[in-house]
Amino acid sequence: MFRPKLPDAPHVPSITMHIPQDHAPAPAHSAGRPITPFVSVGVGAVVAVVVVGVVLTALLAAVAVSAISVAVAAVVLRSLVSSTNKR
């Protein structure tokens, strides 16, 4: 009663195709120049981007830590100055 009725799968007729096997695959076209200089330039560029990214991230973290420490020092000095003025 509560079980859904699934539709029957449509019948797909089988098609047989004849693929000739007497043809050899075409040889790959040689450019005449090796591709290794282009690959090495690509790898070098990726390494350079990663190194620059790491350096910039480290600089950003150093600036953030310095800003936080300066802010904490300013709050401490302000509290010290205000407490001496009240006395």
Secondary structure, 3 states (H helix, E strand, C coil): CCCCCCCCCCCCCCCCCCCCCCCCCCCCCCCCCCCHHHHHHHHHHHHHHHHHHHHHHHHHHHHHHHHHHHHHHHHHHHHHHHHHHHC
